[in-house]
Amino acid sequence: MRKINRLSCSFCLSLLMFTSCENENHSTDILSPELLEEYYAGGKLGTVFDDTPYAYEQPAPAVEKQGFSISFKMGEAFFEKTFNSNATGVRKGLGPVYVRNSCISCHPGYGHGKRTEQYRANDFGNGYLLVVTDENDNYITTLTGMPQTQAVAPFLPPINESGIKIEWKEYHDKYGNTFPDGEKYSLIYPEVTIAREAFNVPMPEFYKVRLEATIGIYGTGLIDAIPDDSLLAQFRHEKTLGFVLNDTKYQPENFIREIDGTAHPGRFTYGLTRGTLQNGPGANAIWNITNVNRSDRKSHYITEAYALAMSKHETVQKELEKTEIEIYDYLMSKNLPEEMSDEDYIDFMVWHRGLAVPAARHLDDPVVQKGKKLFYDNGCTACHRPSWTTGTDNYSGDPMVKEKLPRYPYQKIYPYSDFLQHRLQMANDIRTGWCRTTPLWGRGLSEKCTGASEHLHDMRARNYVEAIMWHGGDAEKSREKFHKMSKDERDALIKFLESI
């Protein structure tokens, strides 16, 4: 991470114009307090004015103001550096099986993963996770929810990567992939297969495979600070509009429970499987992606089916010089030695919750303003809700990190998401068909920061046009309005998206 906290040229010019009457052609109403406020996409405590290739990597102002700068830097190393399989040393404990050996390999530039033509865990930027399910879209129980394709010898991975095939197929929509003015666009989607012989665990007769890509991780602490009541109010509001939502996620009995017994509605991951950041993406991933244990996760992220298969494997027995029972007991142990200290884990979570959001850019540009109006008029904000206000941000849950992380009380933020699950009704859709609305803030910097500019849950959309044209379900009317726009209007709307 390189700390760069500079005002973007657009923002500086906006401030200059706001304080000057010399430019008679400049409309001062464009520079209203509301517009200036929106430049602070993450609020005053969560925004950095940086549009360089390091924009996603910056600490939020809250980090320095609240005395977390050193801890942030220490925690950052656990994201950026690779873990190793040694029993001692720095970042030890990788394996015995793992999804990736580092976090940044899935989140290049701290953003989302790249679209790839093949599944190779060691290809930097491949953020794909395999989703292997049965005919009812339930995860195959002999595999972990995030199936591993890497292993520390002599163990074998549950899935051998050589048997994974990704094929990108063309899709033709009802418009013939053509706008009324004649401009054409392309739509593609992935079909993934895994040869049966590639599995090193028992598999049912039927299974299917899909991809889910990693998401951007900047600003997750600000999302964490949105009150539960606000999320529930948004759910009730959209129900009154007649939207088709995943109602089961908002029944109290289905909320996600914390260590201290408190429960929260989901807000993180495509499947809304995590209710807080402290018991969510990073807290979970630093363990199950690398299989590095800590005091509150003293077991391997594996299945019993895998433990049985490896314990019976003659080569594994021979190389380890262990019996079947000894290997099984090791793999299934619930009391393994700690590989990541509590102090290191807290630093990691300080970093994770301390990442800023890049400021919006060029909001005073007349074309951007035109695109914003079209975005609102099209009804896009019904799901991509522009702003939220954080609450007291007093976390109660995991005592290991309680009162030890950056906080963002009472900040007006602009993530452009309702954090609810909708169905977009895409070809070869996401598991269950339900997908959380992805926040749009900062996405216009993706290619600069990550080297990739794809969108949607499996990165099938290579640009904003394709992403919009894949929208169905509750978003179908907005898609149709976009399709009817002129070329200039489409370009303006996309320039707005690139600016927020």
C-alpha positions as CSV (number, residue, x, y, z in Angstrom):
1,M,0.0,0.0,0.0
2,R,1.2,3.5,-0.9
3,K,-0.4,6.2,1.2
4,I,-1.6,8.9,-1.2
5,N,-4.2,11.4,0.0
6,R,-4.5,13.9,-2.8
7,L,-7.5,15.8,-4.0
8,S,-8.6,14.8,-7.5
9,C,-8.3,17.6,-10.1
10,S,-12.1,17.5,-10.6
11,F,-12.8,18.1,-7.0
12,C,-10.2,20.8,-6.6
13,L,-11.7,22.6,-9.6
14,S,-15.2,22.2,-8.2
15,L,-14.1,23.9,-5.0
16,L,-12.4,26.7,-6.9
17,M,-15.4,27.3,-9.0
18,F,-17.7,27.2,-6.0
19,T,-15.8,30.0,-4.4
20,S,-15.4,32.1,-7.5
21,C,-17.8,34.1,-9.6
22,E,-15.4,34.7,-12.4
23,N,-16.7,31.9,-14.6
24,E,-20.0,33.1,-15.8
25,N,-20.7,29.9,-17.7
26,H,-20.5,27.8,-14.5
27,S,-23.8,27.1,-12.8
28,T,-23.3,27.4,-9.1
29,D,-26.4,25.3,-8.4
30,I,-24.4,22.3,-9.7
31,L,-22.1,22.8,-6.8
32,S,-24.8,22.6,-4.2
33,P,-24.0,21.4,-0.7
34,E,-25.6,18.1,-1.5
35,L,-23.3,17.6,-4.5
36,L,-20.2,18.5,-2.6
37,E,-21.4,16.1,0.1
38,E,-21.6,13.3,-2.4
39,Y,-17.9,13.6,-3.3
40,Y,-17.4,12.1,0.2
41,A,-18.6,8.7,-0.9
42,G,-17.5,7.2,2.4
43,G,-18.3,10.2,4.6
44,K,-15.8,12.4,6.2
45,L,-14.3,9.5,8.2
46,G,-14.2,7.0,5.3
47,T,-13.2,8.9,2.2
48,V,-9.8,9.5,0.6
49,F,-9.4,11.8,-2.4
50,D,-7.2,9.5,-4.5
51,D,-7.8,8.4,-8.1
52,T,-4.4,6.7,-8.6
53,P,-3.9,3.0,-9.1
54,Y,-3.6,2.8,-5.3
55,A,-7.0,4.3,-4.6
56,Y,-8.5,1.1,-3.1
57,E,-5.6,0.5,-0.7
58,Q,-5.8,3.6,1.4
59,P,-6.5,3.8,5.2
60,A,-9.7,5.8,6.0
61,P,-9.3,9.1,7.9
62,A,-10.8,7.3,10.9
63,V,-7.7,5.0,11.1
64,E,-5.4,7.9,11.8
65,K,-7.8,9.9,13.9
66,Q,-8.5,7.0,16.1
67,G,-4.9,5.8,16.5
68,F,-4.9,2.7,14.4
69,S,-2.2,3.6,11.8
70,I,0.4,1.1,13.0
71,S,-2.0,-1.7,13.5
72,F,-3.5,-1.0,10.0
73,K,0.0,-1.4,8.4
74,M,0.7,-4.6,10.3
75,G,-2.7,-6.1,9.3
76,E,-2.2,-5.1,5.7
77,A,0.8,-7.5,5.5
78,F,-1.5,-10.4,6.1
79,F,-3.6,-9.5,3.1
80,E,-0.7,-8.7,0.7
81,K,1.9,-11.4,1.6
82,T,1.7,-15.1,0.9
83,F,1.3,-17.7,3.7
84,N,3.7,-20.7,3.8
85,S,3.3,-24.2,5.0
86,N,6.1,-24.0,7.6
87,A,5.2,-24.9,11.2
88,T,7.2,-21.8,12.4
89,G,8.0,-18.4,11.1
90,V,6.1,-15.4,9.7
91,R,2.7,-16.2,8.1
92,K,3.0,-19.9,8.9
93,G,0.4,-22.6,8.7
94,L,-0.8,-22.8,5.1
95,G,-2.8,-25.9,4.4
96,P,-3.0,-28.9,4.5
97,V,-5.5,-27.9,1.7
98,Y,-6.2,-24.4,0.6
99,V,-8.1,-22.2,-1.9
100,R,-5.3,-19.6,-2.3
101,N,-2.0,-18.9,-0.5
102,S,-2.7,-15.1,-0.2
103,C,-5.7,-12.8,-0.1
104,I,-4.4,-10.3,-2.7
105,S,-4.2,-13.1,-5.3
106,C,-8.0,-13.1,-5.3
107,H,-8.4,-9.4,-4.8
108,P,-5.9,-7.7,-7.1
109,G,-5.4,-4.1,-6.2
110,Y,-7.9,-4.7,-3.4
111,G,-10.7,-4.9,-5.8
112,H,-12.7,-7.8,-7.4
113,G,-11.3,-10.8,-9.2
114,K,-10.6,-10.8,-12.9
115,R,-12.5,-12.8,-15.5
116,T,-10.4,-15.7,-16.7
117,E,-10.4,-18.3,-19.4
118,Q,-9.2,-21.1,-17.1
119,Y,-9.3,-22.0,-13.4
120,R,-5.8,-21.8,-12.0
121,A,-5.5,-20.8,-8.3
122,N,-1.9,-19.6,-8.8
123,D,-2.8,-17.2,-11.6
124,F,-2.7,-13.8,-9.9
125,G,-6.0,-12.0,-10.1
126,N,-8.1,-15.2,-10.5
127,G,-10.7,-14.5,-7.9
128,Y,-13.0,-17.2,-8.8
129,L,-14.5,-19.6,-6.3
130,L,-16.0,-22.8,-7.5
131,V,-19.6,-23.4,-6.5
132,V,-20.4,-27.1,-6.7
133,T,-24.0,-28.1,-6.0
134,D,-26.6,-30.8,-6.5
135,E,-29.8,-30.6,-8.5
136,N,-31.5,-28.6,-5.8
137,D,-28.7,-26.0,-5.6
138,N,-27.5,-27.3,-2.3
139,Y,-23.7,-27.5,-1.8
140,I,-22.2,-30.9,-2.2
141,T,-21.4,-32.0,1.3
142,T,-18.2,-33.9,0.5
143,L,-16.7,-30.6,-0.5
144,T,-16.3,-27.5,1.5
145,G,-18.4,-24.5,0.5
146,M,-15.3,-23.0,-1.0
147,P,-13.7,-26.0,-2.6
148,Q,-9.9,-26.3,-2.5
149,T,-7.8,-27.0,-5.5
150,Q,-4.4,-26.7,-3.7
151,A,-2.7,-28.9,-1.1
152,V,0.5,-29.3,0.8
153,A,2.2,-32.6,-0.1
154,P,1.7,-35.4,0.4
155,F,-2.0,-34.4,0.7
156,L,-4.1,-34.1,-2.5
157,P,-6.6,-31.3,-3.1
158,P,-10.3,-32.2,-3.1
159,I,-10.3,-31.1,-6.7
160,N,-7.5,-31.5,-9.3
161,E,-7.4,-28.2,-11.3
162,S,-6.5,-30.0,-14.5
163,G,-10.0,-31.4,-14.6
164,I,-11.7,-28.0,-14.5
165,K,-12.9,-26.5,-17.8
166,I,-14.4,-23.0,-18.3
167,E,-16.1,-22.3,-21.6
168,W,-17.4,-18.8,-22.3
169,K,-20.6,-18.9,-24.4
170,E,-22.3,-16.2,-26.4
171,Y,-25.8,-15.2,-25.4
172,H,-28.4,-13.4,-27.6
173,D,-31.1,-11.4,-25.8
174,K,-34.5,-10.5,-27.1
175,Y,-33.1,-7.3,-28.6
176,G,-30.7,-9.3,-30.8
177,N,-27.9,-7.6,-28.9
178,T,-28.6,-4.4,-30.7
179,F,-29.7,-1.0,-29.7
180,P,-32.4,0.8,-31.8
181,D,-29.7,3.1,-33.2
182,G,-27.9,0.1,-34.6
183,E,-25.0,-0.1,-32.1
184,K,-24.3,-3.7,-31.1
185,Y,-23.1,-5.2,-27.9
186,S,-22.0,-8.7,-26.8
187,L,-23.2,-10.9,-23.9
188,I,-21.3,-13.9,-22.7
189,Y,-21.6,-16.3,-19.8
190,P,-19.5,-19.2,-18.4
191,E,-20.2,-22.9,-18.4
192,V,-18.0,-24.8,-16.0
193,T,-17.4,-28.5,-15.9
194,I,-15.3,-30.7,-13.7
195,A,-14.3,-34.2,-14.8
196,R,-15.4,-36.8,-12.3
197,E,-11.9,-38.2,-12.1
198,A,-10.6,-34.8,-10.9
199,F,-12.3,-35.3,-7.5
200,N,-10.4,-36.8,-4.7
201,V,-13.5,-37.2,-2.6
202,P,-16.7,-39.2,-3.2
203,M,-19.2,-37.4,-5.4
204,P,-22.9,-38.0,-6.1
205,E,-24.1,-39.1,-9.5
206,F,-25.3,-35.5,-10.3
207,Y,-23.4,-32.3,-9.7
208,K,-23.2,-28.9,-11.4
209,V,-20.6,-26.2,-11.2
210,R,-20.7,-22.4,-11.4
211,L,-18.4,-19.5,-10.6
212,E,-18.5,-16.7,-8.1
213,A,-15.9,-14.0,-8.2
214,T,-14.5,-12.1,-5.2
215,I,-15.8,-8.6,-4.5
216,G,-14.1,-5.4,-3.8
217,I,-13.1,-5.0,-0.2
218,Y,-12.6,-1.3,0.2
219,G,-15.3,0.4,2.3
220,T,-16.6,-2.8,4.0
221,G,-16.2,-1.2,7.4
222,L,-18.7,1.5,6.4
223,I,-21.2,-1.1,5.2
224,D,-20.7,-2.8,8.5
225,A,-21.7,0.5,10.3
226,I,-25.1,0.7,8.7
227,P,-27.7,-0.1,11.4
228,D,-29.6,-3.3,11.2
229,D,-32.9,-1.4,11.5
230,S,-32.0,0.6,8.4
231,L,-31.5,-2.6,6.4
232,L,-34.8,-4.0,7.6
233,A,-36.6,-0.7,6.8
234,Q,-35.2,-0.9,3.3
235,F,-36.5,-4.5,2.9
236,R,-40.0,-3.4,4.0
237,H,-39.9,-0.4,1.7
238,E,-39.1,-2.5,-1.3
239,K,-41.8,-5.0,-0.5
240,T,-44.3,-2.2,-0.6
241,L,-43.1,-1.5,-4.1
242,G,-43.9,-5.0,-5.1
243,F,-40.3,-6.2,-5.6
244,V,-39.5,-9.9,-5.5
245,L,-37.0,-10.3,-2.7
246,N,-35.6,-13.3,-0.8
247,D,-38.0,-12.9,2.2
248,T,-36.5,-15.8,4.1
249,K,-33.3,-13.8,4.8
250,Y,-35.4,-11.3,6.8
251,Q,-37.1,-13.6,9.2
252,P,-35.5,-13.3,12.6
253,E,-34.9,-17.0,12.9
254,N,-32.7,-16.8,9.8
255,F,-30.5,-14.0,11.0
256,I,-26.8,-14.7,11.4
257,R,-25.7,-15.3,15.0
258,E,-22.6,-13.9,16.6
259,I,-20.4,-15.4,19.3
260,D,-22.2,-13.5,22.0
261,G,-25.6,-14.6,20.8
262,T,-26.7,-11.5,19.0
263,A,-28.2,-11.9,15.6
264,H,-28.0,-9.7,12.5
265,P,-29.6,-9.7,9.0
266,G,-27.1,-10.6,6.3
267,R,-25.4,-7.8,4.4
268,F,-22.1,-9.3,3.0
269,T,-21.5,-11.8,0.2
270,Y,-23.7,-12.5,-2.8
271,G,-25.7,-14.9,-0.7
272,L,-26.1,-12.5,2.4
273,T,-24.4,-15.2,4.5
274,R,-22.6,-12.8,6.8
275,G,-24.2,-10.2,9.0
276,T,-21.2,-8.3,10.3
277,L,-17.6,-7.8,9.1
278,Q,-16.3,-9.0,12.5
279,N,-18.0,-12.4,11.9
280,G,-17.9,-12.1,8.2
281,P,-15.8,-11.9,5.0
282,G,-12.3,-11.3,6.4
283,A,-12.8,-13.0,9.7
284,N,-13.9,-16.1,7.8
285,A,-11.7,-15.9,4.7
286,I,-8.3,-15.5,6.5
287,W,-9.1,-19.0,8.0
288,N,-10.9,-21.0,5.3
289,I,-9.1,-19.7,2.2
290,T,-5.6,-20.5,3.7
291,N,-6.6,-23.0,6.4
292,V,-4.5,-21.0,8.9
293,N,-5.8,-21.6,12.4
294,R,-6.2,-19.2,15.3
295,S,-7.5,-19.3,18.8
296,D,-11.2,-19.2,17.8
297,R,-10.7,-21.4,14.7
298,K,-8.7,-24.4,15.9
299,S,-9.8,-26.8,13.2
300,H,-9.1,-27.3,9.5
301,Y,-11.6,-26.1,6.9
302,I,-12.2,-29.5,5.4
303,T,-15.0,-32.2,5.3
304,E,-15.0,-35.5,7.0
305,A,-15.2,-37.1,3.5
306,Y,-11.9,-35.5,2.7
307,A,-10.3,-36.7,6.0
308,L,-11.5,-40.2,5.3
309,A,-10.2,-40.2,1.8
310,M,-6.7,-38.9,2.7
311,S,-6.4,-41.2,5.8
312,K,-7.0,-44.2,3.6
313,H,-4.6,-43.1,0.9
314,E,-1.6,-45.3,0.8
315,T,0.8,-42.7,-0.5
316,V,-0.2,-40.2,2.2
317,Q,0.2,-42.9,4.9
318,K,3.7,-43.8,3.5
319,E,4.9,-40.2,3.2
320,L,3.7,-39.1,6.6
321,E,4.6,-42.4,8.2
322,K,1.3,-42.3,10.0
323,T,-1.6,-44.7,10.4
324,E,-5.0,-44.2,9.0
325,I,-6.4,-43.3,12.4
326,E,-3.5,-40.8,13.1
327,I,-4.1,-39.0,9.8
328,Y,-7.8,-38.9,10.3
329,D,-7.5,-37.6,13.9
330,Y,-5.1,-34.9,12.7
331,L,-7.3,-33.7,9.9
332,M,-10.5,-33.7,12.0
333,S,-8.9,-32.3,15.2
334,K,-10.8,-29.5,17.0
335,N,-7.8,-28.4,19.0
336,L,-5.0,-27.7,16.6
337,P,-2.0,-25.5,17.5
338,E,-2.7,-21.8,16.9
339,E,-0.9,-20.5,13.7
340,M,-2.1,-16.9,13.7
341,S,-1.8,-15.0,17.0
342,D,-4.8,-13.0,18.4
343,E,-2.7,-9.9,18.0
344,D,-2.0,-10.5,14.4
345,Y,-5.7,-11.3,13.8
346,I,-6.8,-8.1,15.4
347,D,-4.3,-6.1,13.2
348,F,-5.8,-7.9,10.2
349,M,-9.3,-6.9,11.1
350,V,-8.2,-3.3,11.8
351,W,-6.8,-3.2,8.3
352,H,-10.0,-4.8,6.9
353,R,-12.4,-2.4,8.6
354,G,-10.1,0.5,8.1
355,L,-10.0,0.6,4.3
356,A,-11.3,3.8,2.8
357,V,-13.6,4.5,-0.2
358,P,-12.2,6.6,-3.0
359,A,-14.0,10.0,-3.4
360,A,-16.4,10.4,-6.3
361,R,-15.0,12.3,-9.3
362,H,-16.2,14.8,-11.9
363,L,-19.7,15.1,-10.4
364,D,-19.9,18.7,-11.6
365,D,-19.4,17.7,-15.2
366,P,-22.6,18.5,-17.1
367,V,-22.4,15.1,-18.9
368,V,-22.1,13.3,-15.5
369,Q,-25.0,15.4,-14.2
370,K,-27.1,14.4,-17.2
371,G,-26.2,10.7,-16.6
372,K,-27.1,11.0,-13.0
373,K,-30.6,12.3,-13.9
374,L,-31.1,9.4,-16.3
375,F,-29.9,6.9,-13.7
376,Y,-32.5,8.3,-11.3
377,D,-35.3,8.7,-13.9
378,N,-34.8,5.1,-15.1
379,G,-35.6,3.8,-11.6
380,C,-32.1,2.3,-11.1
381,T,-31.9,3.8,-7.6
382,A,-34.8,1.5,-6.5
383,C,-32.2,-1.2,-6.0
384,H,-29.0,0.8,-6.2
385,R,-30.0,3.1,-3.3
386,P,-27.6,6.0,-3.4
387,S,-27.0,6.9,0.2
388,W,-27.2,5.6,3.8
389,T,-26.3,7.0,7.2
390,T,-24.3,4.9,9.6
391,G,-25.4,4.5,13.2
392,T,-23.6,4.7,16.5
393,D,-21.4,1.9,15.2
394,N,-21.0,0.2,18.6
395,Y,-20.3,-3.4,17.7
396,S,-21.3,-6.1,20.1
397,G,-20.3,-9.6,19.1
398,D,-16.9,-11.1,19.0
399,P,-15.1,-10.1,22.2
400,M,-11.7,-10.5,20.6
401,V,-12.2,-7.4,18.4
402,K,-14.9,-5.5,20.3
403,E,-13.8,-1.9,20.8
404,K,-10.5,-2.6,19.0
405,L,-11.4,-1.5,15.4
406,P,-12.0,1.7,13.6
407,R,-15.5,3.2,13.9
408,Y,-17.6,5.3,11.5
409,P,-20.5,6.8,13.6
410,Y,-23.1,9.0,11.8
411,Q,-21.5,9.2,8.4
412,K,-23.6,9.8,5.2
413,I,-22.2,7.4,2.7
414,Y,-22.9,6.7,-1.0
415,P,-22.5,3.0,-1.8
416,Y,-25.3,2.8,-4.3
417,S,-26.8,-0.5,-3.1
418,D,-29.8,-1.6,-1.1
419,F,-27.8,-4.7,0.2
420,L,-30.8,-6.9,-0.6
421,Q,-31.1,-10.0,-2.7
422,H,-32.9,-9.8,-6.1
423,R,-33.1,-12.2,-9.0
424,L,-31.7,-10.9,-12.3
425,Q,-32.8,-14.0,-14.2
426,M,-29.6,-14.5,-16.1
427,A,-28.5,-17.5,-18.2
428,N,-26.6,-20.0,-16.1
429,D,-27.5,-17.9,-13.1
430,I,-25.9,-17.6,-9.7
431,R,-26.7,-20.4,-7.1
432,T,-30.3,-20.1,-6.0
433,G,-30.8,-17.2,-8.4
434,W,-30.7,-14.7,-5.5
435,C,-27.9,-12.2,-5.6
436,R,-27.1,-9.2,-3.4
437,T,-27.1,-5.8,-5.1
438,T,-23.4,-4.9,-5.6
439,P,-22.3,-1.5,-4.3
440,L,-21.2,0.7,-7.2
441,W,-19.0,3.2,-5.4
442,G,-15.4,3.3,-6.7
443,R,-16.1,0.8,-9.5
444,G,-15.1,3.4,-12.1
445,L,-11.5,3.1,-10.9
446,S,-11.5,-0.7,-11.2
447,E,-9.4,-1.0,-14.4
448,K,-6.9,1.5,-13.1
449,C,-6.6,-0.2,-9.7
450,T,-7.0,-3.9,-10.6
451,G,-6.3,-4.2,-14.3
452,A,-9.9,-5.5,-14.8
453,S,-13.2,-3.8,-15.3
454,E,-15.7,-6.7,-15.4
455,H,-19.0,-6.8,-13.4
456,L,-21.6,-9.1,-12.0
457,H,-21.2,-12.2,-9.8
458,D,-19.1,-14.2,-12.2
459,M,-17.5,-11.3,-14.1
460,R,-19.5,-12.1,-17.3
461,A,-20.1,-8.4,-18.0
462,R,-16.9,-6.9,-19.5
463,N,-18.2,-3.3,-19.3
464,Y,-21.1,-1.3,-17.9
465,V,-23.3,-1.8,-21.0
466,E,-23.1,-5.5,-20.7
467,A,-23.8,-5.4,-17.0
468,I,-27.0,-3.3,-17.5
469,M,-28.2,-5.5,-20.4
470,W,-27.9,-8.6,-18.2
471,H,-30.4,-7.1,-15.7
472,G,-33.7,-8.9,-15.5
473,G,-36.4,-9.4,-12.8
474,D,-37.2,-6.3,-10.9
475,A,-34.6,-4.4,-13.0
476,E,-36.1,-5.4,-16.4
477,K,-38.0,-2.1,-16.8
478,S,-34.9,-0.1,-16.1
479,R,-33.0,-2.2,-18.6
480,E,-35.7,-1.5,-21.2
481,K,-35.5,2.2,-20.6
482,F,-31.7,2.1,-21.0
483,H,-32.1,0.1,-24.3
484,K,-34.3,2.8,-25.7
485,M,-31.9,5.7,-24.9
486,S,-29.9,7.4,-27.5
487,K,-26.2,6.8,-27.8
488,D,-25.4,10.1,-26.0
489,E,-27.8,9.3,-23.2
490,R,-26.3,5.8,-22.7
491,D,-22.8,7.3,-22.7
492,A,-23.8,9.9,-20.1
493,L,-25.3,7.4,-17.8
494,I,-22.2,5.2,-17.9
495,K,-20.0,8.3,-17.4
496,F,-22.0,8.9,-14.2
497,L,-21.4,5.3,-13.1
498,E,-17.7,5.7,-13.7
499,S,-17.7,8.9,-11.6
500,I,-19.2,7.6,-8.4
